[in-house]
Amino acid sequence: MAQLELSNFSFRYQGSQDYVLKDINLTLKSGQFTLINGLDGAGKTTLGYALKGIIPHVFEGTLLGEQRLNHKVFQEYTHQELTKIIGYCFQNPWTQLSMIKSTLEEELSFSCENVGYALEETRFRVKAIVRLLDLSHLIHKNPIHLSLGQLQTIALGTILVLDPDVLILDEPTSQLDPLTRRRLFNHLSDLKKQGKTIILIEHNIDDFLELVDHLVLLEKGSILDQGSVIDVYTRSLSIGRDIQYPSLTALLSTITSLDKPILNDNDALTILKGVKSHD
Amino acid sequence: MFIEKIHPHTKVIFTMAMIFLSVLNDYTFSFYIIIPIMFVLHLINRSIQTFITSLIIVIPYLFMLMLIYGLLGELTDSNWIVIFNFKLNETVLIDILNRSKSVVVMIFMLSTLFKHTSSDSMLLAFSKHTSIKAISFIFMNVKNSLSHLRLRANNILIAQQTRGINTQGFIITRLRALWPMIMPLTMSAMLDSQERQLTLYVRGFDIESQRDNIETLKKHKLEVLFELLIVGLVIFSILSEVTIWLN
């Protein structure tokens, strides 16, 4: 179980005048499913990097504030510890591959080898992930020759094999078809039930709303609002905030005024019946 | 195909040793011993294509040297060939062979090494050595990424064609079409590289730890013996050269 915090966190990349993240205060509780949403350029990916520790270790710049994991600052952890506790899955599954392994089994074992697990431990973990993600029919195939949907699942597997307590996914559905998105939803649902802290950076909010405990809206590097899905969207609707709403809410708000978000078909039908009877 | 099955350490030691010995010894060692050995090896391995490929690189190189030395050499009574200003005699030929011996051996040895060693076995063999690990990773990653890059280049080509850029026809037309293809390909490859760097960080590639790899590469006793023989041969050659020099 792990809790991530950013306190008064601001960051600008080296050579840049503007801060990409400004005064971020965020507490992501253990076992919570958080969705980070915002327009392009809002700073979602940079926030993901900050939560993983990629900033400042890989990207140099001006950093203000603190990053904490389980109430300890990141600097108190070794790179090995952070790698084991916080996993990060990138948008492009191609770049998640090492490109030096010739079978799926070897690819999945790569992360375990790097953190220094013994051979038996690695084999055990790889077997568990193959079973969890239903990849046994691909175990001896070269990952380079697999489809994008399969690669996305494998990309998730390369991180899950370390059994991290925190999982950060950066727009994992951007290149997936609806069926594969559904499969990803099921995997994330299972992980949530296991008590993992999941942070999802995503535009396709409709697919995952039913899993979300905490919603964070970003705009121009600052947190516009955060809280439960209902609370955040209700507040946004009440002030007419121009943000990306769930599809049903966005659609129905064009035909009637809404004071709370509509997140499922039943609620949508109720509203529509109300509109029809009014007519 | 037995060359592929030899441990990468053994192949690298053999390659480096032969290149080093070609520097120490005169051209007869390179041209009369190493190259015939490589020919026989490839014949047994049924990979004569690799030998021929190396030959295709070496022959023009030797001809080029012959041309340069032939044109710049002095006119003597013992010239075999004299055409306009081009002169060739035994002394010039031996000089060319001595100057090119190491380069020729390097071409044959390195093409054999990289053509007949898989990227993952090379990386696995050197994964225990931290400083070499990163270099071998970059090399192997580039090698494996080439097919992916080719596919992407093809997609970019099709995309440019749909934008009305003519990619067929005379060489000038094709060269003009190259620029709008190279830039997107280079940019996307650079972006991919950056993200792969992040992936390696996230997957703990730079963690200093003892690695227990799932793939195993065992070295046969004969390979160990062969390595010792090769190293012994190199030491013997060095000592011989030192002795000759001291005398």
Chai-1 contact restraints between the chains, C-beta under 6 A:
chainA,res_idxA,chainB,res_idxB,connection_type,confidence,min_distance_angstrom,max_distance_angstrom,comment,restraint_id
A,V58,B,Y201,contact,1.0,0.0,6.0,A-B,restraint_1
A,H79,B,I207,contact,1.0,0.0,6.0,A-B,restraint_2
A,Q80,B,I207,contact,1.0,0.0,6.0,A-B,restraint_3
A,T83,B,G204,contact,1.0,0.0,6.0,A-B,restraint_4
A,Y88,B,V202,contact,1.0,0.0,6.0,A-B,restraint_5
A,F90,B,E195,contact,1.0,0.0,6.0,A-B,restraint_6
A,T95,B,D192,contact,1.0,0.0,6.0,A-B,restraint_7
A,T95,B,E195,contact,1.0,0.0,6.0,A-B,restraint_8
A,T95,B,R196,contact,1.0,0.0,6.0,A-B,restraint_9
A,T95,B,T199,contact,1.0,0.0,6.0,A-B,restraint_10
A,Q96,B,T199,contact,1.0,0.0,6.0,A-B,restraint_11
A,M99,B,N141,contact,1.0,0.0,6.0,A-B,restraint_12
A,M99,B,N144,contact,1.0,0.0,6.0,A-B,restraint_13
A,M99,B,S145,contact,1.0,0.0,6.0,A-B,restraint_14
A,I100,B,D120,contact,1.0,0.0,6.0,A-B,restraint_15
A,I100,B,L123,contact,1.0,0.0,6.0,A-B,restraint_16
A,I100,B,M140,contact,1.0,0.0,6.0,A-B,restraint_17
A,I100,B,N141,contact,1.0,0.0,6.0,A-B,restraint_18
A,S102,B,D120,contact,1.0,0.0,6.0,A-B,restraint_19
A,E106,B,I214,contact,1.0,0.0,6.0,A-B,restraint_20
A,E106,B,E215,contact,1.0,0.0,6.0,A-B,restraint_21
A,S109,B,I214,contact,1.0,0.0,6.0,A-B,restraint_22
A,S111,B,R203,contact,1.0,0.0,6.0,A-B,restraint_23
A,E113,B,R211,contact,1.0,0.0,6.0,A-B,restraint_24
A,E113,B,N213,contact,1.0,0.0,6.0,A-B,restraint_25
A,N114,B,R203,contact,1.0,0.0,6.0,A-B,restraint_26
A,N114,B,G204,contact,1.0,0.0,6.0,A-B,restraint_27
A,N114,B,F205,contact,1.0,0.0,6.0,A-B,restraint_28
A,N114,B,I207,contact,1.0,0.0,6.0,A-B,restraint_29
A,V115,B,G204,contact,1.0,0.0,6.0,A-B,restraint_30
A,G116,B,S209,contact,1.0,0.0,6.0,A-B,restraint_31
A,G116,B,Q210,contact,1.0,0.0,6.0,A-B,restraint_32
A,A118,B,D212,contact,1.0,0.0,6.0,A-B,restraint_33
A,L119,B,D212,contact,1.0,0.0,6.0,A-B,restraint_34
A,T122,B,I214,contact,1.0,0.0,6.0,A-B,restraint_35
